Amino acid sequence: MKHVIIGNGIAGVCAAEAIRILDATADITMIGDETFPPYSRPMISHVLDGSQPHSKLPIRSDHFYDELKITPLLGQRASAIDVDNKQVHLADGTRVNFERLLIATGADPRPLKAEGLDLKNIFYMRTQDHVKQQVAALDGARRAVVLGGGLVGFKAAYGLLKRGLEVTMLITSGYPLSMQVDQTAGHMILDELVHHGLKVEVGVSACAFEGNGSVQVAVTDAGTRLPCDMVIVGKGVLPARTFIPKDRIDLDLGVVVDDHLQTSAPDIYAAGDVAESVDIARACRWVNALWPEAASQGRVAGLNMAGRPVAYPGSLSRNVMRVFGLDVLTVGNANPQEDAGCRVVETGGADKKYYRHLVLKDDILVGVVMINRIEQGGVLRSLIENRIPIRLPPEILITPGFNFGRLLS
Ligand SMILES: Cc1cc2nc3c(=O)[nH]c(=O)nc-3n(C[C@H](O)[C@H](O)[C@H](O)COP(=O)(O)OP(=O)(O)OC[C@H]3O[C@@H](n4cnc5c(N)ncnc54)[C@H](O)[C@@H]3O)c2cc1C
């Protein structure tokens, strides 16, 4: 069987490993436009904040491709898929035949529309090349502007603050991480960042950059001029799917997959940030662009490609992070729309220095945010993952130290 995998991120790597476990002789080709060995993308934020060296980024040995008998086509970009002839077209004109194909191309930073983007020291934050350039730009930098309050913008701001820069964050929502946490938690996180020196402007973005070769000023759409030596753009990501023929493979925001991670075209699968599967908490299709989901989707796709039918249970947003003095845990849909018919139960708050917030739809737990008292977060996550009906008053669940054995009695 000839397997081709486009993308050598965690989804592609886990798929190749799963195929090789089941089939020692399968022909596996991986196409990737990055040439660095497979690496941890989330960890680039730790390289930026100085807690990890660049050399810690790889997640597999230098001999990964040889050891797994994979043919790597690195530094190569897939430009099209010919579904009928089962071929991937590469940008240099080469055609690669496949019997089973995995699209694992991840996501690209959402492009910013602004004048002056060609100035030096304005960066996106997605690749190890980006972070290498950012770290080089730190030398002599005093002031930075970060655009976006999502996971990447937030991590960029945190990293630059830790490096001792004066950082201004521009966010369109009222607080950072608004996709992950509710307003109370968001403001606790914001206060912690502000306490450590972050400046924040809400409801604005940058519309232009000025400078003399390198960026010197970010101009906001509210008319403010912010002097800066570097800018990091972290305004979300978009699934990397522009080369996929939309008349042959169903696309929505991402590449639509079924519960075996197969696309609408036979023998073509998708996994990771590019794939749109069912979200367990939201009970609808969703792109959860997260590392553990990309890894498990890659594994499941690889097993299916190698001929072992395995159903994917659905994806779930989850994260645990440390923000200076706060431990933050989020799972599922913690911030549902007002008309979603959800019930919220919470305890604690900024004055108590901890916070617990649960979201229930009928008697099913669908979202959790915890700050500081994050113990038992794993049990709550498993209640969401397994859609276990909560028969007790949910207020009991947020009491720190609650005996979860009572759920089973
Ligand atoms: C700064 C940062 C912090 C993050 N923090 C967290 C976190 O705390 N927790 C968490 O769960 N997730 C986090 N993430 C998200 C996580 O990194 C992604 O969900 C994960 O890397 C997705 O893996 P993937 O294999 O689907 O895609 P990717 O890692 O994007 O890999 C896809 C690969 O395919 C290549 N490619 C794309 N198009 C083509 C093409 N046409 N031809 C050839 N190659 C192509 C890309 O260049 C890339 O190398 C973070 C991401 C960033 C950037």
The ligand as an SDF file (V2000), in Angstrom:
LIG
                    3D

 53 58  0  0  0  0  0  0  0  0999 V2000
    2.7770   29.5630   19.7110 C   0  0  0  0  0  0  0  0  0  0  0  0
    1.8190   28.4060   19.7560 C   0  0  0  0  0  0  0  0  0  0  0  0
    1.4050   27.9340   20.9850 C   0  0  0  0  0  0  0  0  0  0  0  0
    0.5220   26.8670   21.0580 C   0  0  0  0  0  0  0  0  0  0  0  0
    0.1460   26.4180   22.2750 N   0  0  0  0  0  0  0  0  0  0  0  0
   -0.6810   25.3580   22.3650 C   0  0  0  0  0  0  0  0  0  0  0  0
   -1.0580   24.8340   23.6350 C   0  0  0  0  0  0  0  0  0  0  0  0
   -0.6980   25.3520   24.6820 O   0  0  0  0  0  0  0  0  0  0  0  0
   -1.8620   23.7520   23.6760 N   0  0  0  0  0  0  0  0  0  0  0  0
   -2.2970   23.1490   22.5390 C   0  0  0  0  0  0  0  0  0  0  0  0
   -3.0130   22.1510   22.6200 O   0  0  0  0  0  0  0  0  0  0  0  0
   -1.9770   23.6190   21.3000 N   0  0  0  0  0  0  0  0  0  0  0  0
   -1.1710   24.7040   21.1940 C   0  0  0  0  0  0  0  0  0  0  0  0
   -0.8330   25.1940   19.9570 N   0  0  0  0  0  0  0  0  0  0  0  0
   -1.4380   24.5820   18.7620 C   0  0  0  0  0  0  0  0  0  0  0  0
   -0.6670   23.3380   18.2860 C   0  0  0  0  0  0  0  0  0  0  0  0
    0.6640   23.6710   18.0640 O   0  0  0  0  0  0  0  0  0  0  0  0
   -1.3190   22.8010   17.0140 C   0  0  0  0  0  0  0  0  0  0  0  0
   -2.6370   22.4300   17.3140 O   0  0  0  0  0  0  0  0  0  0  0  0
   -0.5730   21.6020   16.4280 C   0  0  0  0  0  0  0  0  0  0  0  0
    0.7540   21.9240   16.1540 O   0  0  0  0  0  0  0  0  0  0  0  0
   -1.2640   21.1370   15.1390 C   0  0  0  0  0  0  0  0  0  0  0  0
   -0.5420   20.0940   14.5750 O   0  0  0  0  0  0  0  0  0  0  0  0
   -0.7600   19.7000   13.0380 P   0  0  0  0  0  0  0  0  0  0  0  0
    0.1390   18.5350   12.8010 O   0  0  0  0  0  0  0  0  0  0  0  0
   -2.1890   19.5880   12.7390 O   0  0  0  0  0  0  0  0  0  0  0  0
   -0.2610   20.9570   12.1880 O   0  0  0  0  0  0  0  0  0  0  0  0
    1.1140   21.7210   12.1390 P   0  0  0  0  0  0  0  0  0  0  0  0
    1.8660   21.5830   13.4090 O   0  0  0  0  0  0  0  0  0  0  0  0
    0.7990   23.1000   11.6620 O   0  0  0  0  0  0  0  0  0  0  0  0
    1.9360   20.9610   11.0050 O   0  0  0  0  0  0  0  0  0  0  0  0
    1.5560   21.0230    9.6470 C   0  0  0  0  0  0  0  0  0  0  0  0
    2.7990   21.0210    8.7730 C   0  0  0  0  0  0  0  0  0  0  0  0
    2.3910   20.9770    7.4000 O   0  0  0  0  0  0  0  0  0  0  0  0
    3.1190   21.9160    6.6460 C   0  0  0  0  0  0  0  0  0  0  0  0
    2.3300   22.3040    5.4650 N   0  0  0  0  0  0  0  0  0  0  0  0
    1.2570   23.1280    5.4070 C   0  0  0  0  0  0  0  0  0  0  0  0
    0.7860   23.2290    4.1520 N   0  0  0  0  0  0  0  0  0  0  0  0
    1.5970   22.4440    3.3910 C   0  0  0  0  0  0  0  0  0  0  0  0
    1.6260   22.1360    2.0130 C   0  0  0  0  0  0  0  0  0  0  0  0
    0.7160   22.6220    1.1440 N   0  0  0  0  0  0  0  0  0  0  0  0
    2.6100   21.3120    1.5530 N   0  0  0  0  0  0  0  0  0  0  0  0
    3.5420   20.7940    2.4100 C   0  0  0  0  0  0  0  0  0  0  0  0
    3.5560   21.0490    3.7310 N   0  0  0  0  0  0  0  0  0  0  0  0
    2.5900   21.8680    4.2300 C   0  0  0  0  0  0  0  0  0  0  0  0
    3.3050   23.0710    7.6380 C   0  0  0  0  0  0  0  0  0  0  0  0
    4.3480   23.9400    7.2510 O   0  0  0  0  0  0  0  0  0  0  0  0
    3.6200   22.3010    8.9140 C   0  0  0  0  0  0  0  0  0  0  0  0
    4.9840   21.9730    8.9830 O   0  0  0  0  0  0  0  0  0  0  0  0
    0.0440   26.2650   19.8560 C   0  0  0  0  0  0  0  0  0  0  0  0
    0.4580   26.7580   18.6080 C   0  0  0  0  0  0  0  0  0  0  0  0
    1.3360   27.8150   18.5580 C   0  0  0  0  0  0  0  0  0  0  0  0
    1.7890   28.3240   17.2030 C   0  0  0  0  0  0  0  0  0  0  0  0
  1  2  1  0
  2  3  1  0
  2 52  2  0
  3  4  2  0
  4  5  1  0
  4 50  1  0
  5  6  2  0
  6  7  1  0
  6 13  1  0
  7  8  2  0
  7  9  1  0
  9 10  1  0
 10 11  2  0
 10 12  1  0
 12 13  2  0
 13 14  1  0
 14 15  1  0
 14 50  1  0
 15 16  1  0
 16 17  1  0
 16 18  1  0
 18 19  1  0
 18 20  1  0
 20 21  1  0
 20 22  1  0
 22 23  1  0
 23 24  1  0
 24 25  2  0
 24 26  1  0
 24 27  1  0
 27 28  1  0
 28 29  2  0
 28 30  1  0
 28 31  1  0
 31 32  1  0
 32 33  1  0
 33 34  1  0
 33 48  1  0
 34 35  1  0
 35 36  1  0
 35 46  1  0
 36 37  1  0
 36 45  1  0
 37 38  2  0
 38 39  1  0
 39 40  1  0
 39 45  2  0
 40 41  1  0
 40 42  2  0
 42 43  1  0
 43 44  2  0
 44 45  1  0
 46 47  1  0
 46 48  1  0
 48 49  1  0
 50 51  2  0
 51 52  1  0
 52 53  1  0
M  END
$$$$
